[in-house]
Amino acid sequence: MRLIHTATGTPLADFIETVEPADGTPAQVLLPHTDQAGFQDEAGNAFTNWHYTARVRFEKSSDKRHLPLTTFQLPSGQTEVDLSLIPSGPAAMPTLAPVAAVTSINGRTGAIDTRLNDARTPEAMFTGTITYVAGAPTSAAVVWPDGTTGVYTGTASTAFPGSIDSYTLTHGTQTYTQPPVTRDTNGNITNQPAIVLS
């Protein structure tokens, strides 16, 4: 077998393992995982993420049979590999490709706005003095997770004290608006429109 460093394609070592299984039993070889630490090349540099290239030859008396070269990896957690199930041929070298950024959703350009999730729970961003009307928070300064400051303004429910029917949150030049919700006779929200960014 030959150990090849996957990232560079550099041969690391050659070794021969002779296995003599009993008739009807599989041949087994113990190998280190290809992503484990603790290995060095001839120059003393640490390396991981290599792959094995196996050249298998069966011999019985004068009968000899060669199998095609097989290339494989054994990542941590994998306990066995059956060489007869691996396609022959060289391993493909790993490649890195840039992932395209999403720049628009439903016609809105710019990066996807992850702040919408934060805007759903404005009270988690309150800081400083909070003003209440009928038990509901109607104004407060906020600090967003990215450190940007803003202002929260809520509209208290007239029918259900302590509840907010709508609110706005500012983040720089942007405003997140929760349009008025609909409540049933018990004050439970039965319809909550999506937050609007403007």
C-alpha positions as CSV (number, residue, x, y, z in Angstrom):
1,M,0.0,0.0,0.0
2,R,1.1,3.6,-0.5
3,L,0.1,6.5,1.7
4,I,-0.6,9.6,-0.2
5,H,-1.2,13.1,1.3
6,T,-4.6,14.0,-0.1
7,A,-4.0,17.8,0.0
8,T,-0.7,17.8,-1.9
9,G,-0.6,14.4,-3.6
10,T,2.8,13.7,-2.0
11,P,3.7,10.1,-1.4
12,L,4.3,9.6,2.3
13,A,5.3,5.9,2.7
14,D,5.1,2.5,1.0
15,F,4.5,-0.6,3.0
16,I,3.7,-4.2,2.2
17,E,1.3,-6.2,4.4
18,T,1.0,-9.9,3.8
19,V,-2.2,-11.5,5.1
20,E,-2.7,-15.2,5.1
21,P,-6.4,-15.9,6.0
22,A,-7.8,-19.3,6.6
23,D,-9.9,-20.7,3.8
24,G,-13.3,-19.0,3.7
25,T,-12.4,-16.1,6.0
26,P,-11.8,-12.5,4.9
27,A,-8.4,-11.0,4.9
28,Q,-8.1,-8.1,7.3
29,V,-5.5,-5.3,7.8
30,L,-5.4,-2.8,10.6
31,L,-4.8,0.8,9.4
32,P,-4.7,4.2,11.1
33,H,-7.5,6.7,10.4
34,T,-6.5,9.1,7.7
35,D,-7.6,12.2,9.6
36,Q,-5.9,11.4,12.9
37,A,-3.1,13.4,14.4
38,G,0.4,12.2,15.3
39,F,1.9,11.5,11.8
40,Q,4.9,13.2,10.2
41,D,6.4,13.1,6.8
42,E,10.1,12.5,6.1
43,A,10.9,16.2,6.8
44,G,9.2,16.1,10.2
45,N,6.1,18.0,9.2
46,A,2.8,17.0,10.8
47,F,0.1,15.9,8.3
48,T,-3.4,14.5,8.3
49,N,-6.0,13.8,5.7
50,W,-4.0,11.3,3.6
51,H,-5.5,8.5,1.6
52,Y,-4.4,4.9,0.9
53,T,-3.8,3.4,-2.5
54,A,-4.0,-0.4,-2.3
55,R,-2.5,-2.8,-4.8
56,V,-4.0,-6.2,-3.9
57,R,-2.7,-9.6,-5.2
58,F,-4.1,-12.9,-4.3
59,E,-1.8,-15.9,-4.4
60,K,-2.7,-19.6,-3.9
61,S,-0.2,-22.1,-5.0
62,S,0.8,-21.0,-8.5
63,D,-2.4,-19.1,-9.1
64,K,-2.0,-15.4,-8.8
65,R,-4.6,-12.7,-9.3
66,H,-4.1,-9.0,-9.3
67,L,-6.9,-6.5,-8.5
68,P,-7.0,-3.0,-9.9
69,L,-5.6,-0.2,-7.7
70,T,-8.0,1.0,-5.1
71,T,-7.9,4.4,-3.4
72,F,-9.7,5.1,-0.2
73,Q,-9.7,7.0,3.1
74,L,-10.6,5.9,6.6
75,P,-12.0,8.9,8.5
76,S,-12.3,8.7,12.3
77,G,-15.3,6.8,13.4
78,Q,-15.2,4.4,10.4
79,T,-14.3,0.9,11.6
80,E,-14.0,-1.0,8.4
81,V,-13.9,-0.8,4.6
82,D,-14.4,-3.5,2.1
83,L,-11.9,-3.1,-0.8
84,S,-14.1,-5.2,-3.1
85,L,-16.8,-2.5,-2.9
86,I,-14.6,0.5,-3.8
87,P,-14.4,1.5,-7.4
88,S,-10.9,1.2,-8.8
89,G,-8.9,4.1,-10.1
90,P,-7.1,7.1,-8.7
91,A,-8.6,9.4,-6.0
92,A,-9.9,12.7,-7.1
93,M,-7.9,15.5,-5.4
94,P,-10.0,17.7,-3.1
95,T,-11.1,21.0,-4.5
96,L,-12.4,24.2,-2.9
97,A,-15.1,26.2,-4.6
98,P,-16.5,29.5,-3.5
99,V,-20.1,29.5,-2.4
100,A,-22.1,32.2,-4.1
101,A,-23.7,34.6,-1.7
102,V,-27.4,35.0,-1.8
103,T,-28.0,38.6,-2.9
104,S,-31.8,38.8,-3.2
105,I,-35.0,37.2,-1.9
106,N,-38.3,38.0,-3.4
107,G,-36.9,41.1,-5.1
108,R,-35.0,42.5,-2.1
109,T,-31.3,42.8,-2.8
110,G,-28.5,42.7,-0.3
111,A,-27.5,40.0,2.1
112,I,-30.2,37.9,3.7
113,D,-31.4,39.7,6.8
114,T,-30.7,37.5,9.7
115,R,-31.9,40.4,12.0
116,L,-35.5,39.4,11.3
117,N,-35.2,36.6,13.9
118,D,-33.9,39.2,16.5
119,A,-36.7,41.5,15.6
120,R,-39.3,38.9,16.6
121,T,-38.1,39.2,20.3
122,P,-37.4,42.9,20.8
123,E,-37.5,42.6,24.6
124,A,-34.3,40.5,24.5
125,M,-32.5,43.7,23.2
126,F,-33.9,46.2,25.6
127,T,-31.3,48.4,27.4
128,G,-31.7,51.3,29.8
129,T,-35.0,52.8,30.7
130,I,-38.2,51.0,29.6
131,T,-41.5,52.9,29.4
132,Y,-44.7,50.9,30.1
133,V,-48.4,51.7,29.3
134,A,-51.0,49.6,30.9
135,G,-48.3,47.0,31.8
136,A,-46.9,46.7,28.2
137,P,-43.5,48.0,27.2
138,T,-44.1,50.9,24.7
139,S,-40.6,52.4,24.3
140,A,-37.0,51.5,25.0
141,A,-33.5,51.7,23.6
142,V,-32.2,48.5,22.1
143,V,-28.8,47.0,21.3
144,W,-28.8,44.5,18.5
145,P,-26.5,41.4,18.7
146,D,-24.1,43.1,16.2
147,G,-23.7,46.0,18.6
148,T,-25.9,48.5,16.6
149,T,-28.2,50.6,18.8
150,G,-31.8,51.4,17.9
151,V,-35.2,52.3,19.3
152,Y,-38.2,50.2,20.1
153,T,-41.7,51.7,20.0
154,G,-44.7,49.5,20.8
155,T,-48.4,50.0,20.6
156,A,-50.2,48.7,23.7
157,S,-53.4,46.7,23.3
158,T,-56.4,48.6,24.5
159,A,-58.5,45.5,25.0
160,F,-55.8,43.4,26.7
161,P,-53.6,45.3,29.1
162,G,-50.0,44.2,29.2
163,S,-50.0,43.1,25.6
164,I,-48.4,44.7,22.5
165,D,-50.4,44.7,19.3
166,S,-47.7,46.2,17.0
167,Y,-44.2,47.7,17.3
168,T,-41.3,49.1,15.3
169,L,-37.5,48.6,15.8
170,T,-34.8,50.7,14.2
171,H,-31.4,49.4,13.1
172,G,-29.3,52.1,11.6
173,T,-31.4,53.4,8.6
174,Q,-33.6,50.3,8.6
175,T,-36.9,49.9,10.4
176,Y,-38.5,46.6,11.3
177,T,-42.3,46.8,11.7
178,Q,-44.5,44.2,13.3
179,P,-48.0,45.1,11.8
180,P,-51.0,44.9,14.2
181,V,-51.8,41.4,15.3
182,T,-55.4,39.9,15.5
183,R,-56.5,38.5,18.9
184,D,-59.4,36.3,19.9
185,T,-61.8,37.1,22.8
186,N,-59.2,35.7,25.3
187,G,-56.4,37.8,24.0
188,N,-54.6,35.0,22.2
189,I,-53.0,36.0,18.9
190,T,-54.8,34.4,16.0
191,N,-53.1,36.1,13.2
192,Q,-49.6,37.6,13.3
193,P,-48.5,39.3,10.0
194,A,-44.9,39.0,8.9
195,I,-42.4,41.6,10.1
196,V,-41.8,44.2,7.4
197,L,-38.4,45.7,6.7
198,S,-38.2,49.2,5.3
